[in-house]
């Protein structure tokens, strides 16, 4: 897995937390952080794919309707 750096990861995580709703689950956190990566870095897929790979690495599966990268 290719890293994206602590600054980008922090921005993505915070943006995901800003959309937190109850009940908050791992699946919802995955969706929120993938969407945040796409919103924060719309010109590339590196960040989106890194976030997806990180969630997959800890066994949080792809959610239906998850943001995709062309």
Secondary structure by P-SEA (a helix, b strand, c coil): cccccaaaaaaaaaaaaaaccccccaaaaaaaaaaaaaaaccccaaaaaaaaaaaaaacccccccccccc
